[in-house]
Amino acid sequence: MKNIINKILVAGLICLLPQVQATASSHREAPLISNDPLADNTDLYVFRSPCDSSKIVIIANYIPFEHPAGGPNWYNFGQNIRYEIHIKNKTTTTTDDITYRFTFTQVNEDTTTFFNIRLGKQNIKDLYTCQRSLDGGLTWTTIKSNGIVPPPNIGPRSIQSAVGLGAASYDALMMAAVTTASTGEKLFAGPVDDPFFVDLGGAFDVGGFRAAGRDGLAKFNCHSIVLEIPISTLQKTGLTTASATSILDPNFVIGVWASASRQSITTLSTTGGQPATAGAWVQVSRIGMPLTNEVVIPIGAKDRWNGTNPYTGDMAYQPYFENPELALYMDTSAFALAVPGLSALRIQANSLGSFDFRNTHQGLFPVRGTLGAVGTAFDEITGYPSFLLPDNHSPRAVDLLPIFYTGVPNLNPYQLATGKTPGNPLTPGKPFINNFLPTFCDMIRLNMAVPVTSRTDPKFSSLGLVKAAVLGLTDPAYNTTTTLQFIPNMDGFPNGRRLEDDVTTIELQAVSGVVLAAIGLWYDDYSGTGSPVTPQLSGVLGFNAGVTRNDTTFKACFPYLQDPWPGFTGSQYSGPASSQTPLEIASLPLTAPVFVMNAYPNPFTSQVSFRYKMDVDGKVSIQVMDINGRIVNSINEGYKTTGDYTTQWNAGSVPAGNYIAVLSINGQQIQTIKLVKAN
């Protein structure tokens, strides 16, 4: 009889379940902004550069779901929109400490054609101005004028042939658009492959996550603003990490969010001209932590959240973090049985025999005011308990709320369970994270002092801090001491956000209580003896959201994002018999081979660098020939796996003149580049 009643209840719950607003990052995340894609923030990334560890990379993406063949009017940054990146490095101020503003203008170089590119002219061509404010937007300094935005990657005839731009490759155009601001920041703005990855179809079908999902963003592009900024520019007193007291120095924490704003009045023209804009500037989109406006904010508040100033308004949304809707689909006493796609994710209801973290339950509130809380983040003298343990029905204020709103301090209990007294998570453990910046607003927070995990490190993982926690708890290299150590992936989400980080999986695991487990609040099936890596914890750690990587590679160095997908593929047009094949997004294999090489500087005087990209493995060689076809240099790169590579030719001994560089893969000539050696 009990089983029959349970089945009836589950069937009823399925009918009552709301649409699970999950995991699209910020692609069309709110009703109003879905009608204004040019101003729609899609993603934000903040990480320490793997190429130059003295710098921080910030990537703000806009315009979701750009079909590569979306002509005849291709995607552009919007005019009359302020695209802004906001940076906080102090708690003593109430506004931005550094703000970068990008505004765009358009030039039509040839009004007589319907083609976007024809005979060396671009229609429409984007240019940008970058300004910087250091006083919360009161005053602005222009640090770059007439920045170049690369054109859309329409196809080889538009990009490489004589009837188009005649470029060596699209990648050459992209790299030529990289520039440096007058204040030292490296800048790029333009179309790119959308770096986010997620099974949109499964996620939005009421949480229908599947083991082998389909990336709903595969082969789509977006528009990106990329900055590489010296740490000394971002650190509140101008220090470099050489001055950091440790890798968790609190003085090196920054918070970052991005936004787009429009003027409040738009007047349409009756003659088909550009609309006129006037009035105050209004924020219409924003993003800090990924997925906030998808999995945390309910649909009735999404538009309001997009327009909220996070410094003054985010506390109004605090209840959604303390009892998140998504947790209901991981709770068997609520809707979990109706969402089998999340069956591996369960929330602690009786951790250590005492603590219940299901929605509206007490969580860790019973420890507030006890002797055990003295000397921890819950000590009343710190002032934090009113935020972390506000009452006896806000269980996730203790873990999810600080991840999104304050960052995590290097205080008990927010240390790894390694070294803690068994059964007492309030005792000291292994220091693990400090990105604490208690501004009480949604931002990506990063401790800039944490070293970079090399992308070639065998322990590098897209699971970010979750993987670092697992290593700190289980790897003998780290779990035999409570001394602070750099554990690979401590620079991963949610301590910043790297391009490779699988934020969908990480955040679903976090809602399921994996952070609580990492600090010693184990899952209910832990008996108190033996390994705490129980079947429930193993299930959570083994869960993934079905798509765990992007559909292509990332560049090793700036601007890190990959070239945008072309709207047309096949051999370059050379006459009526040439094969021309349009890009089919649904059927194009993820391993479609791509080889691109460019040379810089070109012209050169003594030395030239070749940069090439591979999407399949193979043996690589580069031969340089003079105009008579004589080989003057051979570079054998050996066997290379997929990725970006750079090699150099020291041409000091050859005379000035014209040369040809030939890239060959597995003995087959792939691409040629004209080189010019100057006197």
N, C-alpha and C positions, 0 to 999 in steps of 0.2 A: 504493500500500500504506500509506503514511504517513497519508493522508487517512482511509482505512478504520479504521486503528487509533485515530486521533483521535476519529472518530465513536463508536466502541465505548467509548472512555474517557468521553466526554461523556455517553453514555447511562447508563453505570454511575454516574457522578457524580450524575446526576439522581436516581437511586434512593437514593443515599446521603445526599443533602442533608438536613440537619435543617430543621425549620420555621424560617424567618427571623423572629425576634422583632423586628419593626421598626415604628417610627414610629406609635405610638398615643399619644404623650406618656405620661402615667401613667394612662391609662384601663384599669382591670383588668389591671395590668401584672404581677401576681404571683399565683400560685394562691390563697394564703390571703386576701389582701386583696380578691380578686374576690368573695369571699363576705361582705364587710363594706363595702358601698359607702358608708355614711355616714362612714366613717373613711378613705376612699380619696382621697389627694391626686391630683388630675388634672393640674394645671399650676401653674407659678409664673412670675410676670412681675416684673421690676424695671427701672424706667426713670425718667429725669429727666422731670418733668412738662412737657408741652408748653404747659400753661396758666399754670404758675407755676414758673419755672426755679429758684426757691429751694427747691424741694421734690422729694422722691423718692417715686414711687408703687410700692407693693408690692401685688401681687394674688396671693392663694393660693386656688386653686379645689379643690373637693371634690365628690364624688358624681357619677360618670360616667353618661352616657346617660339623663338624666332626660327621659322622654317628656312633652311638654307636657300631654297628656290622661291622665296617670297617676293618675287617681282610682280609688276614692273616698278612698284614703289617699295624700295627696300627699307629695312629698319635703320633708324638713326636716333641718336640722342635727341631729346626734345628741346626746341627753342622755348624761351620764356619759362624754363624750369631751373630751379637752383638745386643742383645735386651736391650734397654736403656730407663730409665725414667729420664726426665729432669725437674729440679725444679728451678724456679726463685723467689727470694725474695727481690731483689734490682733493682732499676732503674739506678744505677750508674755503673753497669757492662754491658758488651755487649755479654756475653756468659752465660752458665748455672752457677748458684751459687752452686748447688748440683746436681750430676749425679750418678745414680745407673746403673751399667752394669752387665747383666747376660749373661754368655756363657755356653754352654752345651756340654758335651761329652757323648758318648754312649759305653756301655760295653755289649758284647754278652756272657752271662754266659754258654751257651750250644749251640755250633754250629752244633750239630748232629740232631736237631729236627726242624720241621717246625712250631711247636707251639710257641706262644709268651711266655707262661708260662707253665712249666712242672717240677714236682718233686722239687719244692722249688727254681727253677732257673728262671730268667727273661731274656727274649731275645726279644727286646733290652731294656736295662736298662739305663735311663738317670740320669746323675749327673750334678750338676751345680756349678759354681764359681760366687760369687757376689763381685764386686768391687765398691768402692765409690771414687768419685773425688770431691774436694771442690774448684778447681781452673779452671773450665771450660774444664776439660779433659787433662790438661797438665801432671798431675801426678795422679796415682791411688793407692789405698790401698785395698788389699784383705780383706774383712770382713767376708767372709764365703767360705770355701772350701768343696768340696764333699757333697754339699747339695743333698738330696734325692728327686727325682721326683717319686710320686706314679705311679704304672703301670696303663695301661688302664683298665677300669672296664669291663673285657671281660665277666664275668659271674660267678656264684657261684662255679662251678667246678674249675675254674682257680684261684679264689680268696680265697675261704674258705676251699676247700676239701684238703685231704692229697696228692692228685696227683697234686695239685697246690701249692699255697703259704701257705695254712693252717692258714690264718688270721681269726680273730674273725669276721670281717666284712670289707667291703671296707672302711667304714668310719673310722675304726681303722687305716687302712693304711694311709688314708689321714691325720688324726690328728697326726700320728707318723712322718709325713714328715714336720710338722711345726717346725721351729727352730728359734734360736735367733742369730743375727750377733754379732760379737765381739764389735760393736759400739752401740748395744742396740736395733736395729730394729728387729721386728719379721718378719719372712720370710716364704713364701710358694710359690712353683712353681709346677704346675701339671695340669692334666685334670680336668675339672669341667663342670657342666651344664652351657650352654651359658645363661647368665642372661638377655640378651637383648630380647625384645619382639616387634613384629611389624607384620602387615599384608602385607607381601612382595608381595603376588599375587595381591592384590588390588592396592597397592601403585604404582607398576611399570606398571600397565595397564593404563597408562596415567592418573595418579591421581585418580584411581577408588577406593577411600576410601569408606568403607562400615560400617554400624553401628555395625554389628556383624562379624568382620573380623576373619580370621584364622591366628594364629601365625605361620609365616613361619619358625621360629627358634625353635618351640616346639620340645622337645626331641632330639635336637642336642647338642653336646658338643663343647667346645673350650679349649684352653690351657691358663692358667692364671698365672701371676706373681703378688703376693700380698705382700705389705709391710704395716706394722703398725709402724709409726714413731713418737717418742715424739715431741710434738709441739716445745719444746725448741731446738730440732735439726733443725727444719725447719725455725724457726723465725730468722731473720737476725742478731740479737744480742744475741741469746740464751735465750730469755725470755720465761716464761710460761704465760698463759692467766691471771694469778693472777696479772700481771703487766699491763694488758690492761686498757686503760683509759675508754673504753666503749665497747659494743659489736660490734661497727663499727670502732674500732681503726685501722687506715690505716697501722700501723706498723706490722700488723699480716696478711697481704695479701700475698698469694703465687700464682704463676702460674705454671701449670704442663702440660707437653706433653710427649708423648712416641714415640719411633721410633724403626726401625729395619734396620740394615746395613749389606751389603755384600761386599766382596772384588771385585775389578773391573775385575779380570781375573779368569776364571774357565777353567781348562783343564780336559777333560773327559779321563778316562782310557780305553784303548783298551782291558784290561783283566777283566773288570767288577769291579774293585776296586773303592774306594772312589775318587771322583774328587779332583784334586789339586787346591788350590786357592792361589792367590798372588795379589799384587798390593794394591792401596789405598782403604780404606774403603769408600763405597758409600751408602748414605741413600737411601733406596728403599721404605720405608713406614713410615708414621707418622700419629698421631692423637692427636688432642687437644680437641676442642669442638666437640661433636658428630654431625654428619650429614654435616659437612662443605664440605667435598669432594663429598657429594651426592646431596645436594639441593642448594649449593651455587656455587661451581666450575663447569664450563661446561666441557663436556667430552673431548674437545680438549686440556684442560689444566690440567686434572686430574693427569696424569703421572708426569708432570713437578711440580705440587704442592707437590706430594709425596716426590720428591727429594729436595725440597727447604728448606734451613735453615730458620726457621721462624724469627729468630732475624734479618736477613739481607735481606730477600727476600719477606716477606709477603705483603709489601706495594704495590707490583705489582698487587696484586689481590683485592685491595681496591674497584675498580669499581663494582665488583660482589656483594659486600655487600651494596653499596649505591643504586643500582637498581637491586635487586635480581630477577632472572628469575621466581622463584616460585610466586612472587607477581603478575605476569601477569595473573595467573590462579585464582586470587582472585579479579580481577578488571573487572567489567562489560564492561568497555570501551576497554578492550583487549580480553582475552580468557576465562573469568570466566564462561560464559554461556555454554562453551563446556566442562567444568569439573564439573559435578554435584556433585561429591564426596566432593568438597570443597565449596558447595553452602552456607554453614553457615558462611563462612569466607569472610569478605569484608573489604577493606582498606578505611580509612577515605579520602574522596575526598573534603569535605567541613567542616572540624572540626571547631567548634566555628564560623562557617560562613566565615572562612578565609583561612584555611590551608589545602593544598592538598598533600597527601603523596603517591599518585600513582607514578609509575616509571617515571622518568625524570621531574617531577613537582617540585615546589619550596620547599615543606615541610615547615620547620620553618625558612628558610633562610631570609624571610623578617624581622625577629626580630634582625638580626645581625646588630650591630652598633647602636641600639636604646637605649634610656635611660632604657627601661625595662630590657635589658640584663645586666646592671651593677649589680655586686654582684652575678651573676649566673655563671654557667659553660660556658656561652656564652660571658662573659666579655672579651674583647680583652686583658686585662692585664694577663689573665690566659694562653693565647697562644692556647687554645683548639678550638676556633671557626674555625680556619683554617682546623681543622680535622672534627669537628662535623657539621659545616655549611660551607662547602668549596665553594659552588657555588649554583646557583639557579636551578640546575637540578640533585641534589644528595639527594633526600628526606630522604632516610633511613640511611644516615650517622649519623643522630641524635639519632637513637635508636638501629638498628641492628649492626652497625659497632662497637660501644663501647662494646656491649655484647660480641662480638667475639674477639676484638682486644685490648681493653684497660681495660675492666671492667668498672663498673659504679661508679662514685664518689658520695659522700654524699653532693651534691650541687644542688641548684635549676637549672633546673626544675626536676631533678631526685629524687624527693620526692613524696610521695603519695599525691593525690589530697585532702586528709583529711586536713582541715584547710586552704587550699588555697583560695584566693579571687576568687569567682565564675567567670569563664570566663577568668581567667588569670593564666595559668599554670606556669608562671615565678615567681610567688610569693612563699614564703616559705610554705612548707607543713609538713607532718609527715616524719621524717627520717626513711629510709627503708632499704637501702643497701649501702655498701661501699666495693666493691672488686676491687677498682681502682688500677691498676698496668700498667701504660702507656708504655709498651714495644712495642706496635704496632705490635703484632703478635698473632697468633691463639693459645690459651691455655685455659685450664679450670682454672678459677681463684676462689679462696676460701678465705674468711676472716675467719681465724681460731678462732677468738674471738667470733664468733656467736655461741650461745649454740646449743646443740643437741635437736631436736624434738624427743621425745620418740616415738618408733614405736607403743606403746599402747595408745598414746594420741588420744582421739576421733577426734581431729582436724588434725591429721597427714594425709597428702595427697600426692599422687603421682604427683600432679600438681605443687609441689615445690613453687617457688616464685610467680607464678600466684595465687595460693591459698592463700599465705600470703598476697598478695595485696588485694584480695577479702575480706579477714578478716579485713584488715586494713581500708578498705573503708566502710564495711557494718556491722561489728560486734560491738555492743556497748561496748564491753570490750576494743576496740582499737580505734574506730572512734570518740570518744568524746574528744580527746586530741591530740595535736601535739607533745607531749613528746615522746622521743625515748622509745620504748618498744620492748621486744622480742615477736614477733608474730610467732606462730607455722609455720614451714616450711620456715623460713628465711634462714635455712641451706640447702635448696633444690635448685635444678637446676634453673637458671644458676649461683647461688652462690655455686660452687662445683657441684657435681653430685652424688646422692645417688643411690644405686642399684634399689630402688623402683621407682625412678622418671621416669615418662612417657615423655621422652624427645621428642618423635615424636609429640605428641599432643602439648606440650609446645612450640616447635619451630614453628609449623604451626600456633598456635595462635599468636606467636610473629610476624611472618611475616605478619599476618593479622592486626597488629597494637594494640594488647592488651596492650603492654607496654605504648604506647602513651596514651591510655585511662586511665591507672592507674595513670598517672601524670596529668590528667585533660584535655587531648586532646580527647574529647568524640567523639563518632561516629556521623555520619551526621544526624541521626534522633533525636538527642537531641535538644529540643526546647529552652533550656536555663533556663527553670524552671522545677521544679519537680525532680524526681529521674533520674540521668544520666544512670541508668541501663535500657537502652532502649531495644527494640526488637533486634536491631543489636548487641549490647553488649551482651545481653543474648544468642544470637545465637552463638557468638564466644566462650563464656564461656561454653556453653553447648556442643560444638563440641568435639569429641574425635576421634582418628585415628583408632578406631575399635578394637584394642587390647590394654588393659590398665594395664596388669600385666604379670609377668613371669609365665611360665607353672608349676612351683613348688615353694616351699618355699625357703627362704634364711636362712642361719644359723644366730643365734642371735649374735654370736661372731666370732672371727677370725677362719678361713679365710673368713667367711661371705658367700662365694659362696657355692652352694650345690654340693653334690657328683655328679660325672658324671653319666649320664644315662648308665645302663648296656647294653651290646650287647646281653645278653641272660637272660631271666626271667623264672620263674617257680620254682618248688621245686628243691632243691639240688639233683644232680644225686646220686642214691643209688642202681642202678641195672637196668637191661633191662626194668623193668615194670615202671620205673619212668617217670612221665610226663615232657616233655621238650617242651617249647614254645618259639620260637624266638621272639625278640622284633619287633613289627610292628609299626613303627613310625606313619603311617597315621591313624591307628585305635586305638592306645593305649589311653584310656580315661585319661583326665588331672587329674582325682581324683584317679588314681590307688593307692591303699593303700601301703604305705611303712613304715615299722617299723625297726629301727636300734638302737641298744644299744651298748655302749662300756663302759669300766671301766678304770679309771686311778687314781693314778698310780697302776700298777699291774705287779709285786708283790707290796704289800703295808705293812706298819708296824702298823698303828693304824687307819687310816681313808682312805676310798676309795670313789671316786665320780662316780656316774652313769650318763652318758649323753645319752639321747634317743631322737629320732626324730620320729614324727608322721605326716602322710599325710592325716589322717582322724581323726575325733573326737572320744573320748571314755574314759572309766574308766581305769585307769592305776594302776597297783600294781607291786611291785618287792619283791620277796621272796628270802632269802639267806638260803641255806641248806648246812649241812656238808656232807661228803662223804657217810654217812649212811642214808641220806635222811631226817634227822631231821631238822626242821625249826629252825634256830637260830635268824632270824630277818625278820620282815615283814614291808614293806614300802607302805602305801596306799597313792598314789598321787592324788586320786580323779579324777574328770572329767577334761580332758584336750582337748583343741582344737588343730588344726594342728599347728606344730611348733617344735622348739628344746627346750629341758628342761634338767636341771641338778639337781640331788639330791645327798645327801651324807649319808654314813653309818659310824657311829663311832663304830669301831670294837675293841676298846681297851680292852673289857672284855672277848673276845673269844680267845682261844689258837691259836698258829701258826698252819698252815696247809692248806689243800686245801678245797675250798668251791665252790658252784655252785649258781650263781644268775640267777633267772628266771623272765623274763619280761612277764607280762600278760596284754592283752587288752580285756576289756569286759569279763573277766573270762577265756579267751582262751590263753594258753601258746604260746608265739610268738617266743621267743629267749632265749637261755641259754648262760652264759659266765662262764668260769672257773676262779676262783679267787685264788690267792696265798697270804696268810698272812705270812710274814717273821718274824723271831724272832726279 
